[in-house]
Amino acid sequence: MSGPAEILWPLGATLGEGAWWNPDDGCVWFVDIKDPTIHRWRCSDGATASWPMPERVGFAVPRASGGFILGLKSGLALWTPGTDPAPWLAMEADRPGNRLNDATTDTHGRLWFGSMDDAETEPTGRLWRLDPAAPSASAHDGPYVVTNGPAVSPDGRTLYHADSVGRQVWAFDLAVDGTLANRRRFVRFEESDGYPDGMATDAEGGLWVCHWGGGRVSRFRPDGRLDRAIQLPAPQVTKCAFAGPNLDRLVVTTAAIGLDRVAHPLAGHLFRVDPEIRGWCPPAVGA
């Protein structure tokens, strides 16, 4: 079974999220939503870099054409490190209490992302899809208080997302044209499990789900059966991504928000664990 978690970066992030492995530069990219910053950790030597953001940032996803798409509170933006984000697509202007939260891509390079009530009380969030050539995004599921952790199976035929407040992970059949069908409950968390947060899939189709308030990452087989769980020394586990040249390490973000930092000194750090299986890497947007 997997060994102990290794600290990659003792960052102490307020709300670390959005871990993403970018094979083009050999780096893990992630965000701190509440202390709005984009962070980069380089696999080859552990070098780090950070870029403050002008507003809350839910994700930073690479584009095939270069740079990143950011999920800001106000909407989608285009960004290249060292520059200011360029607003691109305003989102949910009729819901000023919302912000964007977490994202993934499917095998066709489409961006799937969620929105949520930033106060985490009202069901105003939705699951959105952006086609690379489309002028606007389209909503495909909701409403939810917190739409979280979208992930796609490596064969491109199943999309998962988490209703965090409802403690459920939903699965959908994903068609070639990007439409969703056959919505079904994949996993339900018990109170002792915490809340489902960010997710990733491995090369065998297993779904890895982070436990906010549960201090672990769990792997579920494609039929929904729990296969294994890896404990982390931080209770609020937010997002995981397979990383490294062989996609054989699982990098995990955590959050320190709301915690006693004396009681939880490792909360908010970036970790790496051995998943004992190779992962799958979502493509860049437009790839």
N, C-alpha and C positions, 0 to 999 in steps of 0.2 A: 504494500500500500504506500501511498505517497508520503514523503518525508515532510518535515516542518516547513512553514512558509519562510521565504527569504525576503528581507527588506531590500528593495532596489533603490528606493528614494525615501528617506525619512522626512517627508514633506509636511505632514500634519495638515493636509488640505481640509478646508471647512466642509466642502461637499465635492470630493473627487468623484469623477464620473467619466463615462464615454471612452474607455480604453479602446485604442484602435492600432493594430499593427500595420505599418506601411512598408511593404517589402522594397519599394523603390528607394527609400532612404535608410532602411534598416533601423527605424525608430518606432517607439510606441508614443502615440499622441493621446492626450487626455485633457480634461478640463476640470477646473474648479468652478462650479456653477455660481455659488453664493459669494465667493471672493473672486470675481470674474477674471479668469486667467486661462490661457492655453499653455499646457506644459508638454515638453518633449524629453523623452529618455532614450538615449542611443544604446543599442544592444551591444555594439562592438567594444565600447570602453566605458559605458555608464555615464557618459557626459550628459548634462542636463541643460535645458534652456526654458525660459518662460516669457510669455507675452501678455501683459495686462490687456483686458478688453473693456470697452466703454459701457457695457451692460451685461446682464447675466447671459451666460453662454452654455447651452445644453449639449452641444456636440461640435466636433470638427472632423469632417470626413474628406479624405483626399479626392480630388477630381482627376480624371484621366488626362485632361488637358493641362494640368498643373494647378498648384495651389489647393485651396480647400473650400468647401461649403460649410458655413457656420450656421448653427441654429441659435439665434439670439432671441431675446425676449420679444423684440419687435418683428422678427421674421428671419428669412434666410439672407445671408450675406456671402459675398465672395472675399477671400482673404489670401494673401501671400505673406509669409513671415517677414516682419520688418515694415509692414505697411498697415494702414488703418483699414478695418473692414469696410467693404463697399456694399451698402444696402442693395439688395437685388430683388427680393420678393417679400412684400409685407404680408404678415399672416395674422388672421383673427383680430383685425382692428376693432371689431364689435365686441371683443372679449378682453378688455384692458387688464384684467386680473390674470390672464393666461400667460404662459411662456412655453417655448419649445423645449423638448426633453427627450434625449436619446434618439439614436438612429442606427440604421444598417442599410446595406444595399443587397439587391438580389442578383442572381446570376446574369441578368441583362443590364446591370449597371443602373437600375432605378433606385432612387433614394426613398426609403420608408422611414418615417419619423413620427413622433408623437407630440401632442400638446397636452398641457395640464393646467389646472388651477394652481397658481403659485402659492396660495394659502392652504391648499390641500383640503378643501372643505366642500366645494361645489363640483358636480359632474359636468364640467364644461370642456373637457379634453377629448381629442379625437385622434385617430390614426390616419396619417396622411401619406400620399405617394406623389413623388415628383419624377416624371419621366424626363430624361436628359434633354429631349428636344421640345418639351412642352413649355408653354408660356406661364403656366400656373400649376399649383398643386391641387390634388383632388382628395377629398375625405372618403375613407372606406370603412370606418367602424367608429363607434362611440354612441353616446358620450360616456366618459369616465372621469373620475377625479384626477387620477394620475395614470396616464398612458405611458408604458415603460418598456424598455428592453427589447425592441423588436429584434428578431433573428430569423434567418432563412436556412433551410436545410441545404446541404451541399449539392443535392440534385436539383435544387431550384423549385421543388414542387410543393413545399410546405412553408408557410410563414407563421411565426409565433409572436405573440406579444403579451405583455403582462398588464393586468388590471391590479395594480399594486394594492390599493386600498381594499379592493374586494378579495385579495389573497388568491387570485386565480391567474393561470396562464392559459391563454386561448390559442388554438391552432386553426389554421385555414388551409384549404387547398388553394394553391397559387398557380394560376394559369399562365401560359406563355405570354399572353397579352397584358398580364398584370392584374387581372380581376381576381377577386377573392370569392370563395364559396365554401360551403360545408363548415361553418363556424362551429367549433366544438370545444368543450373544456378538456384541456390536456392534463393539467395538474391543479389541485387545490391545496393550498398551504393551511396547516393548522395554526392556531395561535402561537404555539411553541416554536413554530418554524420561522416566525417573523413574517416579512412581506417579500414577495418576489420582486426583484429589481432587474438589473441588466442581465443579458444572456449572450451566449455564443454557442455555435454548433461545431462538432468535431467531424473528422473525415468519415466516421461510421454512421453519422446521422444522429448521434447523441446530443441532447440539449443540456447545456450547463447553465444553471440558474443561480444568481447571487441572492443571498438572504439578507435583506435589510433587517437588522434586529435579531438575526439568527446566527451571525458570525461564521458563515460557511458558504461554500459553493457546492451545489449538488448536481450530479449528472443523472439525467433521466433518459432511458432508452426510447427509441421512436414510438414504442407502444405505451409510454407514460410510466413505466415501472422505474422506481428509484434504483440506481445502479451503484452509486458510491457518493460519498460526501467528503470534502476536504475542509477542515477547520482552519480559521484564520484568527490571529490574536487581536482582532478588532471586530466589534459587534455589528457595525453598519457597513456591510459589503455591498458595493454598488454596481460594478461592471467588470467583466472579464473578457479577455481576448487571447487567442492563441498567437504566440509570437516566436521569433527566432527563425533562422534560415530553414529549419526543419519543422517549424510549427509544433514543436514538442514541449513548449513551456506555456503555462497559463499565467498571464499577467493580470493582476487584480487591483482595482481602485477601491478605496474606502473613504469614509467620511467621519469627521469629528464633530459635526454640528450637533449641538444639544447635549454633548457628553461632558462629563467631568474628566478633564485631560490628565489629572493626577491618577484617577482610577483607571483610565484607558490611555496610557501614554503612547500606544502605537496606532491609535485611531487616526485616519487620514493619510497614512503612508501608502506608498505603492509597493505591492508585493509580487513575488513570483513563486509558483508552486509547480510540482511535477504532476501532470494529469495522467501519466502513464498511457497516453494515447496521442496520436497526432491530430491536429486540428484542421479546420477549414478557414481560409481567409477570405472575407467578402471582397469583391473587386472595388476599385475606385468608381466614383460616380461617372457614368458615361462609358465605362470600359466595355 
